[in-house]
Amino acid sequence: MSNSTSSQPSYSPDVKRNKGISPLWILPIITMLLAGWLVFKAVHDAGQKVKIHFSDAQGLIAGRTTVRYQGLEVGMVRSINLSEDLQSIYVEADIYPEATKLLSDKTRFWMVKPTATLSGISGLDALVSGNYIAIQPSEQKGKFETDFVALDSAPADLYASEGLNIRLKARDLGGISIGSQIVYRKIPIGEVYAYQLDKENKNVIIQASIKDEYRTIITDESRFWNVSGIGASIGFSGVDVRLESLAALIGGSIAVDSPDRGEQVKKQSTI
């Protein structure tokens, strides 16, 4: 007998290396990407932080008081702080990214509050949504700025760029104030937005804005007169008391009449 050994063929294991990403890493990677996106979005949405100084904090609420440009929300007050000299306060607000181009050293801010007088109501939008900070950029180019001092009230020339702006020369102010109406046949067609003495300090220059739809009424032959207060005359029939309107009595009013002849006046014409 012969011993025969049968040899079994030997096999080496075929090890395959996984060249892809292990499924165990997918969740951490997604988490990191999401966290990075959230950080980027937070920084991007924060916009530009600005500091606005006010005389007091009345009507300001952090997280609720908005910054608006032409009625559109462009920022939000984040904090309200007392100044170092304890004489005023300042707010830190975020101006949204799409509105940062409004910021320059000529940009103006002021608080808008609802105000009711006999000559009208202003700030009606603030009555519904609460007080807000208005922002007005300048038409002139300026340097980028993030520290501002708010105006005490809306600038006198806020509406000067709208409609027809004229200058009325008078001997005295005679009860006229900012906001006084310009009336034509007892219809309000404009209002006074500023006044000052002339260079010689002898006359008063009243600046008024006429609504665009009524600008054709004003010509170089137009005549203006003060209708503020009460007029009275005594005759055989008794005492005749004339009152233009309650608004004119309280806030003053200027009437205008224009004959058919005359040429249209240009902006900033003096009458």
C-alpha positions in Angstrom: 0.0 0.0 0.0 1.2 3.4 -0.8 0.3 6.4 1.3 -1.0 9.1 -1.0 -1.7 12.5 0.4 -4.2 14.7 -1.4 -3.4 18.3 -1.2 -6.2 20.8 -0.9 -5.8 24.1 -2.9 -5.3 27.1 -0.6 -7.2 30.3 -1.2 -6.2 33.8 0.1 -9.0 36.1 1.1 -9.8 38.8 -1.3 -9.9 42.0 0.8 -11.8 44.9 -0.9 -11.1 48.4 0.3 -14.1 50.7 0.5 -13.0 53.8 -1.4 -16.2 55.7 -0.5 -17.3 57.5 2.6 -18.6 55.4 5.4 -22.3 55.8 6.1 -21.3 56.5 9.7 -19.7 59.8 8.6 -22.7 61.1 6.6 -24.7 62.4 9.6 -21.8 64.3 11.2 -20.9 65.9 7.8 -24.5 67.0 7.3 -24.6 68.4 10.8 -21.4 70.4 10.2 -22.7 71.7 6.9 -26.0 72.7 8.5 -24.3 74.4 11.4 -22.0 76.3 9.0 -25.0 77.4 6.9 -26.8 78.6 10.0 -23.8 80.6 11.2 -23.4 82.2 7.7 -27.1 83.0 7.6 -27.1 84.6 11.1 -24.1 86.8 10.1 -25.6 87.7 6.8 -29.1 88.5 8.1 -27.6 90.6 11.0 -26.7 93.2 8.4 -24.8 96.3 9.7 -24.9 97.3 13.4 -25.4 101.1 14.0 -25.6 103.3 17.0 -28.2 106.1 17.1 -28.3 108.7 19.9 -31.5 110.0 21.3 -32.3 112.5 24.1 -34.5 110.0 25.9 -35.8 106.4 25.4 -39.5 107.2 25.3 -41.3 105.1 22.8 -38.3 102.8 22.2 -38.5 99.1 22.8 -35.6 96.7 22.1 -36.7 93.9 19.8 -39.9 95.7 18.8 -39.0 99.2 17.5 -38.2 99.0 13.8 -36.2 101.2 11.5 -38.2 102.1 8.3 -37.4 103.7 5.0 -40.5 104.9 3.1 -42.7 102.6 5.1 -40.5 99.5 4.5 -38.9 97.9 7.5 -35.1 98.0 7.0 -33.8 97.4 10.5 -34.6 96.5 14.1 -33.5 98.0 17.5 -31.6 95.4 19.4 -30.6 97.2 22.6 -31.1 100.5 24.5 -28.3 101.9 26.6 -27.5 104.9 28.7 -24.6 107.1 27.5 -21.4 107.4 29.5 -22.2 111.0 30.5 -25.7 109.9 31.7 -27.2 112.8 29.6 -28.7 110.8 26.8 -29.3 107.3 25.5 -28.3 105.4 22.4 -29.8 102.4 20.7 -27.9 99.7 18.9 -29.8 98.6 15.8 -29.3 96.2 13.0 -29.7 97.6 9.5 -30.7 94.7 7.1 -28.1 93.9 4.4 -30.2 95.2 1.5 -30.5 98.6 3.2 -26.8 99.2 4.3 -26.3 101.4 1.2 -28.6 104.0 2.9 -25.9 104.6 5.5 -23.6 107.6 5.2 -22.4 110.6 7.3 -25.4 112.5 5.8 -28.1 110.0 6.7 -30.7 111.3 9.1 -32.8 109.4 11.7 -35.8 110.5 13.8 -38.6 109.0 15.9 -42.0 108.8 14.3 -45.0 109.0 16.8 -48.7 109.5 16.1 -49.5 113.1 16.6 -53.0 114.6 16.4 -53.8 118.3 15.9 -56.7 120.3 14.6 -54.8 120.7 11.3 -54.4 117.0 10.8 -53.0 113.7 12.0 -49.5 112.6 11.3 -47.8 109.3 12.0 -51.0 107.2 11.5 -48.8 104.2 10.6 -47.1 104.5 14.0 -50.6 104.5 15.6 -51.2 101.0 14.2 -47.8 99.4 14.4 -46.1 101.4 17.2 -43.4 104.0 17.2 -40.6 103.5 14.8 -37.3 105.1 13.7 -37.4 106.7 10.3 -34.3 106.9 8.1 -33.6 109.3 5.3 -30.5 109.0 3.1 -29.0 112.0 1.4 -29.0 112.5 -2.3 -25.4 113.6 -2.0 -22.7 111.1 -1.6 -21.1 110.8 1.8 -18.7 108.6 3.8 -19.9 105.4 5.3 -20.9 105.9 8.9 -22.4 103.8 11.7 -22.7 106.4 14.6 -25.6 108.9 14.3 -27.4 111.5 16.4 -31.2 111.4 15.9 -33.2 114.6 15.1 -35.7 115.7 17.6 -38.4 115.7 15.0 -38.9 115.0 11.3 -36.7 117.3 9.2 -38.4 120.4 7.9 -37.4 119.7 4.3 -38.8 116.1 4.4 -41.3 116.8 1.7 -39.4 119.5 -0.1 -38.5 117.2 -2.9 -42.2 116.4 -3.6 -44.5 118.6 -5.6 -43.8 122.3 -6.2 -41.6 124.0 -3.7 -42.1 127.8 -3.4 -40.9 130.6 -1.2 -43.3 133.2 0.1 -42.0 136.6 1.2 -43.9 138.2 4.1 -43.5 141.1 6.5 -44.1 138.8 9.5 -45.1 135.2 10.3 -48.6 136.1 11.4 -49.6 132.9 13.1 -48.2 130.6 10.4 -46.3 127.6 11.6 -44.8 124.4 10.2 -47.7 122.3 8.9 -49.9 125.3 8.1 -52.1 124.6 5.1 -52.0 126.4 1.7 -55.6 126.5 0.6 -57.2 127.3 -2.8 -61.0 127.9 -2.7 -60.8 126.3 0.8 -59.2 123.1 -0.6 -55.8 122.2 1.0 -53.3 122.1 -1.9 -50.0 122.3 0.1 -48.4 123.1 3.4 -45.6 125.1 5.0 -42.5 123.1 5.9 -40.0 125.8 7.0 -39.6 129.5 7.6 -36.7 131.8 8.4 -35.7 135.5 8.2 -34.2 136.8 5.0 -30.5 137.9 4.8 -31.4 141.4 5.8 -33.5 140.2 8.7 -36.4 142.5 7.5 -38.8 139.9 6.0 -39.9 136.4 6.6 -39.3 133.7 4.0 -41.9 131.0 4.2 -41.1 127.8 2.4 -44.1 125.8 1.2 -44.7 122.6 -0.8 -47.6 122.5 -3.2 -49.0 119.0 -4.0 -48.0 117.8 -7.5 -51.6 117.5 -8.7 -52.1 121.2 -7.9 -48.9 122.7 -9.1 -50.5 124.2 -12.2 -52.6 126.5 -10.0 -49.5 128.5 -9.0 -48.3 131.1 -11.5 -46.2 134.3 -11.4 -49.5 136.2 -11.0 -50.7 134.2 -8.0 -51.5 136.1 -4.8 -51.2 134.7 -1.3 -52.6 136.1 2.0 -52.8 135.0 5.6 -56.2 133.7 6.7 -55.2 132.8 10.2 -57.3 133.9 13.2 -60.8 135.5 13.2 -62.0 138.4 11.2 -64.8 140.7 12.3 -66.7 143.7 11.0 -69.4 145.9 12.5 -72.2 147.3 10.4 -75.8 148.3 10.5 -76.8 144.7 10.4 -74.7 143.8 13.4 -71.4 142.1 14.0 -70.1 139.9 11.2 -67.5 137.3 12.4 -65.5 135.4 9.8 -63.6 132.2 10.6 -61.8 130.5 7.7 -61.7 127.1 9.6 -60.8 125.7 13.0 -57.6 124.4 11.6 -56.7 127.8 10.4 -57.5 129.3 13.8 -55.2 126.8 15.6 -52.4 126.1 13.1 -52.6 129.1 10.7 -53.4 129.0 7.0 -52.4 130.7 3.8 -55.0 131.3 1.0 -54.0 131.6 -2.7 -55.8 132.9 -5.7 -54.6 132.7 -9.3 -56.0 134.7 -12.3 -56.2 133.0 -15.6 -53.2 134.8 -16.9 -49.7 134.1 -15.8 -46.9 131.6 -16.4 -46.1 128.5 -14.4 -43.5 129.1 -11.7 -40.4 127.0 -11.3 -39.2 125.2 -8.2 -38.0 127.5 -5.4 -39.5 130.6 -7.0 -40.0 133.5 -4.6 -43.4 135.1 -4.5 
